[in-house]
Amino acid sequence: QVQLVESGGDSVQAGGSLRLSCVASGINFPIFKINWYRQTPGKDRELVATIPNGGTTSYEASEKGRFIVSRDNAKNSAYLQMTSLKPEDTGIYFCSVNYYAIDHFGQGTQVTVSS
């Protein structure tokens, strides 16, 4: 059974930083690409960053230069380091893995950035 658990969300002032964590179980973690998504009220869940099992990480334009995605395969974990946070970064952040053609998500972690 695939399980993803996010943590690290908090309420911060604009300009602050947070590091989100995602711990996976039930999969051979090192071979899977991990995606980070953000959900805000009234909007579709949007892709924020991706880290493949090898190769280049990728980011949405508004996050490039401010967010860094990484992984520690020995800990079955992925991370999203967020800096220079803006109020528009507010939302619930999810990590996700596509496992046998099904997208699995964790329960999410809330990030609130106040101006």
C-alpha positions in Angstrom: 0.0 0.0 0.0 1.4 3.3 -1.1 1.6 5.9 1.7 2.9 9.5 1.5 3.2 11.7 4.6 3.9 15.4 4.3 5.0 17.6 7.1 6.7 20.9 7.8 4.0 23.4 6.9 3.5 26.4 9.1 2.5 30.0 9.2 5.2 32.5 8.3 5.7 36.1 7.3 6.4 37.0 3.7 10.1 36.6 3.0 10.4 33.7 5.3 11.4 30.1 4.6 10.1 26.6 5.2 11.2 23.1 4.5 8.6 20.6 3.7 9.2 16.8 4.0 7.5 13.9 2.3 8.1 10.3 3.6 7.0 7.5 1.3 6.3 3.8 2.1 4.9 0.9 0.1 7.0 1.7 -3.0 10.6 1.2 -4.2 11.2 4.9 -3.6 14.5 5.4 -5.5 13.0 4.6 -8.9 10.1 6.9 -8.8 9.6 10.6 -9.7 8.2 12.7 -6.9 6.0 15.7 -7.6 5.1 18.5 -5.2 1.7 20.2 -5.7 -0.1 23.2 -4.2 -3.8 23.4 -3.6 -5.5 26.8 -3.0 -9.2 27.4 -2.5 -11.1 27.7 -5.8 -8.2 26.5 -7.9 -7.0 23.2 -9.3 -4.1 21.5 -7.7 -1.0 22.9 -9.4 2.4 21.3 -9.9 5.1 23.2 -8.1 8.2 21.1 -8.5 9.4 17.7 -9.7 12.3 15.5 -8.8 12.9 12.5 -11.0 14.8 9.3 -10.0 17.7 10.8 -11.9 18.3 13.8 -14.0 17.2 17.3 -13.7 14.7 18.7 -11.3 12.0 21.1 -12.6 10.0 23.9 -11.3 7.1 26.1 -12.2 8.1 29.6 -13.3 7.0 31.4 -10.2 8.9 29.0 -8.0 12.1 28.9 -9.9 15.0 30.4 -7.9 13.0 30.3 -4.7 12.2 26.6 -4.2 14.6 23.7 -4.2 13.4 20.1 -4.4 15.6 17.3 -3.2 15.4 13.7 -2.1 17.2 11.3 0.2 16.6 7.8 -1.2 18.1 6.2 1.9 15.3 7.7 4.0 12.5 7.3 1.4 12.1 11.0 1.6 11.7 14.1 -0.6 12.0 17.7 0.5 10.8 21.1 -0.8 12.9 24.0 0.5 11.0 27.2 0.1 12.6 30.6 0.5 11.5 34.2 -0.1 7.9 33.1 0.5 5.1 35.2 -0.8 1.4 35.4 0.2 0.5 33.7 -3.1 2.5 30.6 -2.0 -0.2 30.0 0.6 -1.9 26.7 0.2 -1.9 23.0 1.1 1.2 21.3 -0.3 1.1 17.7 -1.4 3.7 15.2 -2.5 2.7 12.7 -5.2 3.9 9.6 -6.9 2.5 8.0 -10.0 2.5 4.3 -9.1 1.2 1.9 -11.8 -0.6 4.7 -13.6 -2.4 6.0 -10.4 -1.4 9.3 -8.8 -1.1 8.9 -5.1 -1.1 11.9 -2.7 -0.5 12.4 0.9 -2.8 14.3 3.2 -1.0 17.5 2.6 0.6 20.1 4.8 -0.7 23.7 5.2 1.6 26.6 4.4 0.3 30.1 5.2 2.3 33.2 4.2 1.1 36.5 5.6 2.1 39.9 4.3 
